[in-house]
Amino acid sequence: MDLRHLRYVVATARNGSFSAAALELEVQQPIVSRRIRELEEELGTALFDRSTAGAKLTPVGEDFADMAGRILDDFQRLTDRTRAAVEGRRGSVALGFYRSLSSGSFRFALRRFRESHPDIGLDLLEAPFVELMADLHSGKLDVAVILGDPDRCPVLNTMAIGTEHLMVALPEDHPLAEKPFVYWSDLKGERFLISHQDPGPDIRNILIAKLAAPSDGPEIANLHLSRESILSLVGAGEGISLQCECASGLTGLGAVFRPVHDGNGATRIGYIACWHPDNGNPALQTFLEALKSGT
């Protein structure tokens, strides 16, 4: 007995004759008759009562055809699920990112992906850069989204996925809070509060590149605090801070956000997706395509 026998039984039961079943299955009528006869001999019982009017299920045949139909349906679902997994329409993606990206446009991108690909699960991990890189190489993660340029991770595959403004967080009563944006030169002499948590170190490098001079550099307080705690200190007048644009949605902390400009316009920071070249997860490719297209 194999699936072919089950298909012949179900088709004959549905059509009421061997010839009609053969037309549906696009085979010769003697083939259907012979295969069902083989099955009946194997089972030791008749599944159909044959007559000039066609073929009618016996009581045993009715039970057999009902269960055979369920088996065929289950097999089709199994085939469809497997094909969907191979084609990247079903499965899961282990995604790592900085905690600071858990809000803003990245959060909305994940929501859009879930809505448009309900059969692909996202297993999320918030971690610092070093841990994300280790998990990519070990296979724990499929992809990580980090701050930087595509050449930041030379041994990994990378893809630029967008940019956002670099913002300065100021106390609400700071003189610069009255401006729609501030220039880097406006920030000289300020005390900067920067988190040790990613992407704090990357932002610190940008700050030094923009404001460091041969004779002096900016005053930077490197703090083992969360983004929210640092913004609370900003609101309390302890200093100012540079933040990704997604942080500007945080309210009630006493800080206001303004874009930082130079002579060429707004300062922007880029994000990349990175993954191991040997990763063969089909669902990962679907996720990357969605990130690239913004859907």
N, C-alpha and C positions, 0 to 999 in steps of 0.2 A: 504494500500500500504506500502510495506517495501522494503529494499534493495534486498531481494530475488526476488521479482517481477521484479525489474529493471534488475537484472542479467539475468533472463530468457528472457526478451524482447531483451536485447542487444545480448545475445548469439544466439537467434533465428534469429535476423536480420543479424548477421554476417554469419551464416551458411545456411540460406535460408530454414530451415525446423525445426520442433519441434524435430524430432528424432535425427538429427545431433546436435542440441543444447543439448539434453539430454546426448548424448555421451560425449560432451565436459565437461558438468557439472557433469557427473558421477551420474545421477539420472535416474529414469524411465521416458520414453516418456510421459505417461499419466499425470505425475506430472507437467511437463512443460506446456502441453496443458491446464490442469485444472487451474493452477496459472495464466496463461495469460488470460484465459476466465474470471476468477474472477476479474482481473484488468480491463478488458474491461467493465465488468458490473458495476464496481465501477465508472469508468470514463464516462460511457454512450456512448461509441463509440468504433468502431472496430479499432484495431491497425494493424491487419494483414488481408490480403485477402488469404483465404485458398483454395488450389486446390490440385489435385493429384500430381502436380509438386512440391509442397512444400508450404511455407508461404512467402508472399511478403508484405512488409510494405505498409499501406495506406498512403496518404499524411499526415494525422494527426499522424500516427505511425512513419513516418520518423522524424518529429519534436520531438516526444516523445523519440524515440530511441537515437537521437543525444544528447538531454539534459540528458537523463538517463546515457549515456556513460560518459558525463562530471561529473555528480554527483558521479558515481562509481570511476572515476579517482581521484576526489578530496578526496573521502573517503579513497582510498588506500594511497594517500599521507599523509592524516591525521594519518592513522594507522602507516605508516612507520615512520613519524616524532615522534609520541608518543613512539613507540617502541625504536627508536634510543635514545630518551631522557632517557627512563627507563634504557637502557643498557649503558648509559654514552657515546654514540657516538654523541650526540647533546646536546647543552645547553650552559651554561656559567660558568666560575669560577672567583670569586673575589679574586685577588691575591695581597697581600701586601708585601713590601720589603723595605729595606733601600735604600735611594737615591744612595748611593755609589755602589749599585749592578746594576745600570741601564746601566752598560757597562761591557765589558769582556765576560767571558764564560756564565754567566747567561743570558745575552742579547741574545746570540746565541742559548741557550737552548729554550728560549721563541720563537725565530724565527722558530726553528725546529718543535716545538709543533704546531705552527700555520700552518705550511706547511703540517704536517702529520695529523692534525685534524681540517680541515677548518670549520667544523660545530660546533666547540666549541669556543665560544668567551672568551677572557681574559680581565677582567675589572681590570686595574692595579691601585695600590695606593702606593705612596711613603710616608712613615711615620716613626717616631721614634718607638723604641721598645715598650714603654708604650702604645702608641696609637694603635699599631698593636695588642697587647694583648687584649686591651679593645674591639677592633672591632671583634676579633675572638670570644670572649665571648658573644658579643651582636648579633652575626650573620651577621654583616655587611661584614665581610670577610669570605671566605671559607678556605683560607690557607695563611700562612705567611712564608717567607724565611728569616731567621736571622742567625747571627753568633752565634756559640756555639756548645755544645755537646747535644746529645739526652736527657740527664737528666736535661737540663736547665729549661724546662717547665713541671713540674711533673703532672699538672692537665690536660695537653693536650696530644694528640697523636703526636708523633714526628718521624721523619725519617731522618737519615743522608743522605745527597745528594752529598757530595764531599768535597774536601779540596783544598786550594790553598796556595801558598807561602806567607809568611809575608815578605814584602819588606821595605827597608829603602830608603826614598827619600833624596837625597843629592844634595847640590849645584854642578853645573858642575865642579867647580874648587876645590872641596873638595878632600883632599888627598885620602880618601877611595874610591873615584869614579874611581880610577885606578884599583881597585881590582874587580875580577869577582863576589865575594861575600864577606860579612863581618861577623865577629863573634860578639856575644853580648859583649864580653870583649872589642872589638874595639870601642864600642859606649859609654863607660864610660867617663863622663866629658862633653858630648854633651848636647845641649839645644834642647829639643824635643817640637815640635809644634803639639798639639793634638786637634782635633775638639770636641766640645760638642755634635755634631750631631753623631748619630749612624752610624757606629760601633765604634766611637771614644772612648767611655767609656770602651768598651771591650778591645780595643787595649791598652788603658792606663793600665788596670789591668795586661795584659801580660807583658807590659814594667816594671811595678813595680815588678812583680814576678821574672823577669829575672835579673834586675839590682839593686833592693833595697838591702841595707846592713844594719846591725844593727846600724852602726854609721852614715850612710848617704844614700841618695837616689838620683835618677836622677832628673835633673832640667826639670820640665814639665810646659809648658805654655798651659793652657786650653783656647781655643779660640772659640768664637761664630762666626766661619767662616765656609764657605763651603770648601770641599776638594780642589777645584780648587784655592781658595784664599790662603789656607795654602800652597799649592805647589808653588804658586807665591812668597810667603814669603821665602820658602826654596830656590827658585831660586835667590832671592835677598840676600841670605846669613844671614837671620835672625835666622836660626836654621835648624834642620833636622826633619824628620817626619817618623812615621811608617804607612804604608798603606797596604791595601789588594792588591793582585797581579793585580786585574782588573784595578787599578789606573795606572799601568805602561804603559797603552796605551795612556795616556794623554801626549801630546807633546807641545812644544812651551812655556812652563812655566819656563824653566831654571833649571829644576830638572832632575836628573838621578836616576834610581832605581836599587838597588842591593838586592839579597836575603840575609836574615839573617840566620846564622847558629849557632848551638852550637856543642858540642862534638859528638852528634848523627846525625848530618847532618842538612838539611834545616829545619827551623821552619815553620810549616804549621798550618793553621787555618781552622776549619771546619764550614760547613754550614748545617743547618737543616731546614726541612719543618715541620711546626706544624699546627695542625687543631683541632677543637673541637670534642670530641668523639661522640657527638650527631649529627654531620653534616651528613645528608643523601643525599647530592647532588651526583647523579651518575657520573656527569662529573668530580667531584673532584677526584674520584677514578681513572678515566682515566688519569687525569693530574699527579697524584702521581705515577702511574705506568710508565708514560713517564719520569718523573724526575728520578725514580729509575733505569730505563734501559738506560737513557741517550739519548732517542729518542724523 
